[in-house]
Amino acid sequence: RILRQLFGKSFRQMLIDIRLSRAAQLLADTDMPLEELAATVGYTSLSGFYTAFRKRYGMSVGDYRRTFGAKK
């Protein structure tokens, strides 16, 4: 309740935000395999990760990496 009062979000919502922000950073900065990346940020289900990512960023994980990933 305190988190919701202070930040306007539940603990779960904040956790998802942190996980997805870190995932976006890893997608942009590394070529880590997606299965490893999802596990690194705390997702046990790859499909759950894909769904949450698309909901947050409005694009697939692959599209995000192609758009914002480091150019080689």
C-alpha positions as CSV (number, residue, x, y, z in Angstrom):
1,R,0.0,0.0,0.0
2,I,2.8,2.4,0.8
3,L,4.3,1.9,-2.7
4,R,1.0,2.7,-4.3
5,Q,0.6,5.8,-2.2
6,L,4.2,7.0,-3.0
7,F,4.5,6.0,-6.6
8,G,0.9,5.3,-7.8
9,K,1.8,1.7,-8.7
10,S,1.7,-1.6,-7.0
11,F,4.8,-3.6,-6.2
12,R,4.0,-5.9,-9.1
13,Q,3.6,-3.1,-11.6
14,M,6.9,-1.6,-10.5
15,L,8.6,-5.0,-10.8
16,I,7.3,-5.4,-14.3
17,D,8.4,-1.9,-15.3
18,I,11.9,-2.6,-13.9
19,R,12.2,-5.9,-15.7
20,L,11.0,-4.6,-19.0
21,S,13.2,-1.5,-18.8
22,R,16.2,-3.7,-18.2
23,A,15.2,-6.0,-21.1
24,A,14.9,-3.1,-23.4
25,Q,18.4,-2.0,-22.4
26,L,19.8,-5.5,-23.0
27,L,18.1,-5.7,-26.3
28,A,19.7,-2.5,-27.5
29,D,23.1,-3.1,-26.0
30,T,23.8,-6.8,-26.4
31,D,23.2,-9.7,-28.8
32,M,22.1,-12.0,-25.9
33,P,19.8,-14.8,-27.0
34,L,16.2,-14.0,-26.2
35,E,15.7,-17.0,-23.9
36,E,18.7,-16.0,-21.8
37,L,17.6,-12.3,-21.8
38,A,14.1,-13.2,-20.6
39,A,15.5,-15.4,-17.8
40,T,18.0,-12.7,-16.8
41,V,15.3,-10.1,-16.2
42,G,13.2,-12.6,-14.3
43,Y,10.7,-14.2,-16.8
44,T,10.3,-17.9,-16.6
45,S,8.0,-18.0,-19.6
46,L,9.3,-16.7,-22.9
47,S,5.8,-16.2,-24.2
48,G,4.9,-14.2,-21.1
49,F,8.0,-12.0,-21.7
50,Y,7.0,-11.5,-25.3
51,T,3.4,-10.5,-24.4
52,A,4.5,-8.1,-21.6
53,F,7.1,-6.5,-23.8
54,R,4.7,-5.9,-26.7
55,K,2.1,-4.5,-24.3
56,R,4.7,-2.1,-22.9
57,Y,6.6,-1.0,-26.0
58,G,4.0,-1.6,-28.7
59,M,6.4,-3.7,-30.8
60,S,7.8,-7.2,-30.8
61,V,11.1,-8.0,-29.1
62,G,12.7,-8.6,-32.4
63,D,11.5,-5.4,-33.9
64,Y,12.8,-3.5,-30.9
65,R,16.2,-5.1,-31.2
66,R,16.3,-4.3,-35.0
67,T,15.2,-0.7,-34.4
68,F,17.3,0.2,-31.3
69,G,20.1,-2.4,-31.3
70,A,23.7,-1.5,-31.6
71,K,24.7,-1.1,-35.2
72,K,27.6,-3.4,-36.1
